[in-house]
Amino acid sequence: MDLQRIQAALRERNIGGWLFCDFHHRDHLAYRVLGLSMERMTTRRWFYYIPARGEPKKLVHSVEKGKLDALPGSMQVYLAWEQLHASLKKMLGAKKSIAMQYSPKNNIPAVSLVDAGTIELIRSFGHKVVSSADLVQLFEAVIDEQGYATHREAAALVDRIRAEAFARIGEGVRTGNGVSELEITRFIMNRFTQEGLTTADAPIVGSNEHPADPHFESTPENNRPFKIGDAVLIDLWAKKNAPGAIYYDITWVGYIGDTPPAKYQEIFEVVVKARDAAIALVKEKFARKQACYGWQLDDAARNVIKKAGYGKYFVHRTGHSIGEETHGNGGNIDNLETRDDRLLMNGCCFSIEPGIYLEGSMAARTEVNVFIRHDGVPEVTGEVQQELVKM
């Protein structure tokens, strides 16, 4: 935990303090921001308050007095619930704005972790509870230069493996070896291991209508061989097998044959334009030093697809935060599933991945990763698909 940085961030935002609390490991973000281990037993409520100025304060139960010993600050111990309420009220002091892992109307579920009753309790003391979403992003999702380097290393390897996978499909079809979705899935996983990469989940490899399910999974039961005339989608993500490494996550599409169906070519071109509209907007916003939010980029991409007549077939957000997990704890590119009003800031990484899904027929998605460099310049970190891969 970087106490000085946290307090400086609170002052910059005119927030009186940041209150962390947990019960039975419900708030993993608190542990990550504070640098606490989630391995230790937690059966009683604890509270940790960082004021914008001054010494932090701890409130722990008498059964688990040592729970917050790793953190700086003075400590109070409670036993009965009445004592908890009185001690908490005294600890927070005069009325002020207090950040908590809370999101108004649950707009950002990933941050909305404090239960409603605890929010009511803090408000009953006269405080204004505000969302910690941007603070969490600052201390949990901003990537340093070393993390950025691991992301770029993963990008080079994953882009190469993606090209190899499409080439292997084409070769398998031409030679009649009967290469299948599941075989390519396993091929990619094996190549990840060979290149020192790791991933939490297997890639998505599907043909024709299979990827019209955005989270299609190849299984022995649904597996089928590729053939001439197939539309193919491959979504793969991985990171270097090293501490602190950052994921790289992309989707490319292709066609087995010389002339793709007109509809397939059309929806591919639409999602490319949608992707490029979102990229253009984030670059414009940062060049002009204007605030930029995930919901704005989602609108930019989604409006292109709506204008083309495919709005109802774009069934997910435009992108997600990327970090040490494929889906990180920063701002998502979303004004559909949620209204993500987290500020996109220097050091954050996210995907832009518009798609069109024609159920029972075909799907097209194009996915790139964007890193906001520490000099405030948005950068697409890997190869960008401009044409369908022909196999």
C-alpha positions in Angstrom: 0.0 0.0 0.0 1.3 3.4 -0.9 -0.3 5.6 1.8 1.1 8.9 0.5 -0.2 8.3 -3.0 -3.6 7.3 -1.7 -3.9 10.4 0.4 -2.7 12.6 -2.4 -5.3 11.1 -4.7 -8.0 11.7 -2.1 -7.0 15.4 -1.8 -6.9 15.8 -5.6 -10.5 14.6 -5.8 -11.7 16.5 -2.7 -12.7 13.3 -0.9 -12.4 13.3 2.9 -11.2 9.7 3.2 -11.4 6.1 2.0 -13.1 3.5 4.1 -12.2 -0.1 3.5 -14.2 -2.9 5.2 -14.6 -6.6 4.9 -16.5 -9.6 6.2 -15.5 -13.2 5.1 -13.3 -11.9 2.3 -16.2 -10.3 0.4 -14.1 -7.4 -0.9 -11.1 -8.7 -2.7 -10.3 -5.2 -4.0 -9.7 -4.0 -0.4 -7.1 -6.7 0.1 -5.4 -5.9 -3.2 -5.3 -2.1 -2.7 -4.1 -2.5 0.9 -1.7 -5.3 0.2 -3.3 -7.7 2.6 -3.2 -11.5 2.3 -6.5 -13.2 1.7 -5.1 -16.4 3.1 -5.7 -15.5 6.8 -9.0 -16.3 8.5 -11.5 -13.5 8.4 -14.7 -14.3 10.4 -15.4 -10.8 11.9 -15.9 -7.4 10.4 -12.9 -5.1 10.1 -12.6 -1.5 9.0 -9.6 0.5 7.8 -10.0 4.3 7.3 -7.5 6.4 5.4 -8.2 10.1 5.8 -7.1 12.6 3.2 -4.7 13.9 5.8 -3.4 12.4 9.0 -3.0 8.9 10.4 -5.0 5.9 9.2 -7.3 4.2 11.7 -8.1 0.5 12.3 -11.2 -1.1 13.8 -11.0 -4.8 14.5 -12.9 -7.4 16.5 -11.5 -8.7 19.8 -11.4 -12.2 18.3 -9.2 -11.1 15.4 -7.2 -8.2 16.9 -4.2 -8.9 14.6 -6.1 -8.8 11.3 -4.7 -5.4 10.3 -1.3 -5.5 12.0 0.5 -5.2 8.6 -1.0 -1.7 8.1 0.0 1.6 9.6 -2.3 3.5 11.9 -3.9 3.5 15.4 -6.2 0.6 16.4 -9.4 0.3 18.2 -11.0 -3.0 19.3 -14.7 -3.7 19.5 -16.7 -6.6 20.9 -20.5 -5.8 20.8 -22.2 -4.4 17.8 -23.2 -1.3 19.7 -19.5 -0.7 20.3 -18.8 -1.3 16.7 -21.2 1.4 15.6 -20.0 3.9 18.2 -16.3 3.3 17.5 -16.9 3.6 13.7 -18.7 6.9 14.1 -15.9 8.3 16.3 -13.2 7.0 13.9 -14.8 8.7 10.9 -15.2 12.0 12.7 -16.9 15.1 11.3 -19.3 14.9 8.3 -17.4 14.5 5.0 -17.4 12.6 1.7 -16.1 9.1 2.1 -15.1 6.8 -0.7 -16.1 3.2 -0.5 -16.4 0.2 -2.8 -19.8 1.3 -3.9 -21.3 2.3 -7.3 -24.5 4.4 -7.6 -27.3 2.2 -8.9 -24.8 -0.6 -9.2 -23.6 0.9 -12.5 -20.2 -0.8 -12.0 -20.8 -4.2 -10.4 -17.1 -4.9 -10.2 -16.7 -2.1 -7.7 -20.1 -2.3 -5.9 -19.0 -4.7 -3.2 -20.0 -3.0 0.1 -23.4 -4.2 1.3 -26.3 -1.7 1.4 -26.6 -2.0 5.2 -23.1 -0.8 5.7 -23.6 2.1 3.3 -26.8 3.0 5.3 -24.8 2.9 8.5 -22.1 5.3 7.3 -24.8 7.6 5.9 -26.5 7.6 9.3 -23.4 9.3 10.7 -24.0 12.2 8.3 -21.3 11.3 5.8 -21.7 11.3 2.0 -20.6 8.0 0.5 -19.0 8.3 -2.9 -17.7 5.7 -5.3 -14.1 4.5 -5.0 -14.2 3.3 -8.7 -11.6 5.7 -10.0 -9.5 5.3 -6.9 -9.5 1.5 -7.3 -8.6 1.9 -10.9 -5.7 4.2 -10.0 -4.2 1.8 -7.5 -5.3 -1.6 -9.0 -5.6 -1.2 -12.7 -2.9 1.3 -13.8 0.0 -0.6 -15.3 3.6 0.4 -14.8 6.3 0.3 -17.5 7.4 -3.2 -16.6 3.9 -4.5 -16.9 3.5 -2.7 -20.2 6.7 -4.4 -21.4 5.3 -7.8 -20.5 2.1 -6.9 -22.4 4.0 -6.1 -25.5 6.1 -9.3 -25.3 2.8 -11.3 -25.0 1.4 -9.4 -27.9 4.2 -10.4 -30.2 3.9 -14.1 -29.3 0.1 -14.3 -29.3 -0.1 -12.5 -32.7 2.4 -15.1 -34.1 0.4 -18.0 -32.6 -2.8 -16.6 -34.0 -1.3 -16.5 -37.5 0.0 -20.0 -37.1 -3.5 -21.3 -36.1 -5.1 -19.8 -39.2 -2.4 -21.2 -41.4 -2.8 -24.6 -39.7 -6.5 -24.6 -40.5 -5.9 -23.8 -44.2 -3.2 -26.5 -44.5 -5.4 -29.0 -42.8 -8.3 -28.4 -45.2 -6.1 -28.4 -48.3 -4.4 -31.6 -47.4 -7.6 -33.3 -46.2 -6.2 -34.0 -42.7 -9.6 -33.1 -41.1 -8.4 -30.4 -38.7 -11.1 -29.4 -36.3 -12.1 -26.7 -33.9 -11.0 -28.7 -30.8 -7.6 -29.5 -32.5 -6.9 -25.9 -33.1 -7.9 -25.0 -29.6 -5.4 -27.6 -28.3 -2.8 -26.4 -30.8 -3.0 -22.8 -29.4 -2.8 -24.0 -25.8 0.3 -26.1 -26.6 1.9 -23.2 -28.4 1.2 -21.0 -25.3 3.1 -23.5 -23.1 6.0 -23.7 -25.6 6.3 -19.9 -25.7 6.2 -19.4 -21.9 2.7 -18.0 -21.9 -0.2 -18.8 -19.6 -3.9 -18.3 -19.7 -6.9 -18.8 -17.4 -9.2 -20.2 -20.1 -8.9 -21.9 -23.5 -9.4 -19.8 -26.6 -12.6 -19.6 -28.6 -12.3 -21.4 -31.9 -15.4 -21.7 -34.0 -16.8 -21.9 -37.5 -20.0 -20.5 -39.1 -22.8 -20.2 -36.5 -20.7 -21.5 -33.6 -19.2 -18.1 -32.7 -22.6 -16.5 -33.0 -22.5 -17.5 -29.4 -20.0 -14.9 -28.2 -18.6 -17.3 -25.5 -18.7 -20.5 -27.6 -16.7 -23.3 -26.2 -15.3 -26.2 -28.2 -16.1 -29.6 -26.7 -15.9 -33.2 -27.9 -19.7 -33.2 -28.3 -19.9 -30.0 -30.6 -16.5 -30.3 -32.2 -16.5 -30.4 -36.0 -13.8 -30.3 -38.8 -13.2 -27.2 -40.8 -14.1 -27.2 -44.5 -14.1 -25.1 -47.6 -16.6 -22.3 -47.3 -16.4 -21.9 -43.5 -16.2 -18.6 -41.7 -13.8 -18.9 -38.8 -13.4 -16.9 -35.6 -10.5 -17.2 -33.2 -10.4 -15.3 -29.8 -7.3 -16.0 -27.8 -5.7 -14.4 -24.7 -2.5 -15.0 -22.8 0.2 -13.4 -20.7 3.9 -14.2 -19.9 4.2 -16.8 -17.2 5.8 -14.4 -14.8 4.8 -12.3 -11.7 3.0 -9.1 -12.6 2.6 -10.0 -16.3 -0.3 -8.3 -18.2 -2.6 -10.1 -20.6 -3.0 -9.6 -24.3 -6.4 -10.5 -25.7 -7.4 -10.4 -29.4 -10.0 -11.7 -31.9 -9.5 -12.3 -35.6 -11.8 -13.8 -38.2 -11.2 -15.5 -41.6 -12.7 -17.5 -44.4 -11.7 -20.8 -45.9 -11.8 -20.2 -49.6 -11.3 -17.4 -52.2 -14.6 -15.5 -52.1 -16.4 -14.9 -48.7 -20.2 -14.6 -48.8 -21.3 -11.0 -49.3 -23.0 -10.9 -45.9 -19.9 -12.1 -44.1 -17.7 -9.6 -45.8 -20.3 -6.9 -45.0 -20.5 -7.5 -41.3 -16.7 -7.8 -41.1 -16.3 -4.4 -42.7 -18.9 -2.9 -40.3 -17.2 -4.1 -37.2 -13.8 -2.8 -38.5 -15.4 0.6 -39.0 -16.9 0.4 -35.5 -13.5 -0.6 -33.9 -11.7 2.2 -35.8 -14.3 4.8 -34.6 -13.7 3.9 -31.0 -9.9 4.0 -31.5 -10.2 7.4 -33.2 -12.3 8.9 -30.4 -9.9 7.8 -27.6 -6.9 9.3 -29.6 -8.8 12.5 -30.2 -9.9 12.9 -26.6 -6.4 12.4 -25.2 -4.8 14.6 -27.9 -7.2 17.4 -26.8 -6.5 16.6 -23.1 -10.2 16.0 -22.6 -11.7 13.6 -20.1 -12.5 10.2 -21.7 -14.8 7.5 -20.4 -15.5 3.9 -21.4 -19.2 4.6 -22.2 -18.2 7.2 -24.8 -16.1 4.7 -26.7 -18.8 2.2 -26.5 -21.2 4.7 -28.0 -18.8 5.5 -30.8 -18.5 1.9 -31.9 -22.1 1.0 -31.3 -23.5 3.9 -33.3 -21.6 2.7 -36.4 -23.1 -0.8 -36.1 -26.6 0.7 -35.4 -26.3 2.9 -38.5 -25.5 -0.1 -40.6 -28.7 -1.8 -39.4 -27.1 -4.4 -37.1 -27.6 -2.8 -33.7 -29.6 -5.6 -32.2 -26.9 -8.1 -33.2 -24.2 -6.4 -31.2 -25.0 -8.1 -27.9 -22.2 -7.2 -25.5 -20.1 -4.2 -24.4 -17.4 -2.9 -26.7 -14.5 -3.8 -24.5 -13.1 -4.6 -21.0 -10.2 -3.6 -18.8 -7.1 -5.7 -19.1 -4.6 -6.4 -16.4 -3.0 -9.4 -14.6 -6.4 -11.0 -15.3 -8.0 -11.0 -18.7 -10.8 -8.9 -17.4 -9.1 -6.3 -15.1 -10.3 -4.0 -12.5 -10.2 -0.8 -14.5 -12.8 0.9 -16.7 -14.7 -1.1 -19.3 -15.7 0.2 -22.7 -19.4 -0.1 -21.9 -22.6 1.8 -22.2 -24.8 -1.3 -22.7 -24.5 -3.8 -19.9 -23.5 -1.0 -17.6 -22.9 2.8 -17.9 -19.1 2.8 -17.2 -18.3 6.3 -16.1 -14.8 5.5 -14.9 -12.2 7.9 -16.3 -9.8 6.3 -18.7 -6.4 7.3 -17.4 -2.7 7.0 -18.2 -1.4 3.5 -17.6 -4.7 1.7 -18.2 -5.2 -1.1 -20.8 -8.4 -2.2 -22.4 -9.8 -4.1 -25.3 -12.0 -2.7 -28.2 -13.9 -5.6 -29.7 -17.2 -4.8 -31.5 -19.0 -7.8 -32.9 -22.1 -8.8 -35.0 -23.7 -12.1 -34.2 -26.2 -13.6 -36.6 -27.6 -16.5 -34.6 -27.7 -19.7 -36.5 -25.6 -18.3 -39.3 -22.3 -16.4 -38.7 -20.4 -13.9 -36.6 -17.7 -11.3 -37.0 -15.7 -9.7 -34.3 -12.4 -7.7 -34.4 -10.5 -7.1 -31.1 -7.5 -5.0 -30.4 -5.9 -3.8 -27.2 -5.3 -0.2 -26.3 -2.8 1.0 -23.7 -2.8 4.6 -22.6 0.9 5.3 -22.3 2.2 7.3 -19.4 2.8 10.2 -21.6 -1.0 10.3 -22.3 -0.8 8.8 -25.8 -3.2 5.9 -26.6 -1.5 3.1 -28.5 -2.9 0.0 -30.2 -0.4 -2.6 -28.9 -0.5 -5.3 -31.5 -1.4 -6.1 -35.1 -4.7 -4.8 -36.4 -6.9 -6.8 -38.7 -7.9 -4.9 -41.8 -9.0 -7.8 -44.1 -10.5 -11.2 -43.6 -7.8 -13.9 -43.3 -8.0 -16.1 -46.4 -7.2 -19.8 -45.9 
